[in-house]
């Protein structure tokens, strides 16, 4: 058991991107979502397609996350067609809200704060 823990800890340290992908996949499977296999190269290509910008606010943060356009808890799929790069701020504020409702409230808040 100790050897297994040491191997697991070493793998997490050497390949954090693989652990991240595995955790996302496991979460989607728990929600019975359709799951496509993809690699870090696929993610990097997606980030490149968006110019390493958040798909929602167009900022260029130092770290991008992946956001499910249709959230997994609302029946969305864990596929490259259903994810976009998002800054942490947009991803957290959107949460599991439907995209159009979140965008409407985000825009309403921006207008009221002007």
C-alpha positions in Angstrom: 0.0 0.0 0.0 2.8 2.4 0.9 4.6 1.7 -2.4 1.4 2.3 -4.3 0.9 5.7 -2.5 4.5 6.7 -3.4 4.0 5.8 -7.0 0.8 7.7 -7.2 2.4 10.8 -5.5 5.3 10.6 -8.0 2.9 10.4 -11.0 0.9 13.4 -9.8 4.1 15.4 -9.4 5.6 14.4 -12.8 2.3 14.6 -14.8 -0.1 17.1 -13.2 -1.9 17.6 -16.5 -2.7 13.9 -16.8 -4.1 13.9 -13.3 -6.2 16.9 -14.1 -7.7 15.3 -17.2 -8.3 12.1 -15.3 -10.2 13.9 -12.5 -12.4 15.8 -15.0 -13.2 12.5 -16.8 -14.1 10.8 -13.5 -16.4 13.6 -12.4 -18.2 13.5 -15.8 -18.6 9.7 -15.5 -20.1 10.0 -12.1 -22.8 12.3 -13.6 -23.4 9.8 -16.4 -22.3 12.3 -19.0 -21.0 11.3 -22.4 -17.2 11.4 -22.2 -14.7 11.8 -25.0 -11.1 11.0 -24.6 -8.7 13.9 -25.2 -5.1 14.8 -24.5 -3.2 17.8 -23.3 -2.4 18.4 -27.0 -6.1 18.7 -27.7 -6.6 21.1 -24.8 -3.6 23.2 -26.0 -5.0 23.3 -29.5 -8.3 24.6 -28.1 -6.5 27.3 -26.1 -4.6 28.2 -29.2 -7.8 28.4 -31.3 -9.1 31.0 -28.8 -5.8 32.9 -28.7 -5.3 31.8 -25.1 -8.2 34.2 -24.2 -11.2 33.6 -22.1 -14.1 32.7 -24.4 -16.4 34.9 -22.3 -14.6 38.1 -21.3 -11.7 37.9 -23.8 -9.1 38.6 -21.2 -5.7 36.8 -21.5 -5.2 35.4 -18.0 -2.0 33.7 -16.9 -4.0 30.5 -16.3 -7.0 29.3 -18.2 -9.6 26.7 -17.1 -12.0 24.7 -19.2 -15.7 25.5 -18.8 -18.5 23.2 -19.9 -20.9 25.4 -22.1 -23.8 23.1 -21.1 -22.8 22.2 -17.5 -22.5 18.5 -16.7 -25.1 18.8 -14.0 -27.5 20.1 -16.6 -27.0 17.1 -18.9 -23.9 18.5 -20.8 -21.3 16.3 -22.3 -17.6 16.1 -21.4 -16.5 16.6 -25.0 -14.3 19.1 -26.8 -17.4 20.5 -28.5 -18.9 21.4 -25.1 -15.9 23.1 -23.5 -14.3 26.5 -23.9 -11.3 28.2 -22.3 -12.4 30.4 -19.5 -10.7 32.6 -16.9 -11.2 31.5 -13.3 -13.4 34.5 -12.6 -15.9 33.7 -15.5 -15.8 30.0 -14.9 -16.6 30.4 -11.1 -19.3 33.0 -11.6 -21.0 31.0 -14.4 -20.9 27.8 -12.3 -23.7 25.5 -13.4 -25.9 28.2 -14.7 -27.2 28.0 -18.3 -24.9 30.1 -20.6 -27.5 32.5 -21.8 -29.0 33.2 -18.4 -25.5 33.8 -17.0 -24.5 36.1 -19.9 -27.8 38.1 -19.4 -27.1 38.6 -15.7 -23.4 39.4 -16.3 -24.3 42.1 -18.9 -27.1 43.4 -16.6 -24.6 43.8 -13.8 -22.1 45.6 -16.1 -24.8 48.0 -17.2 -25.9 48.8 -13.7 -22.4 49.3 -12.5 -21.6 52.0 -15.1 
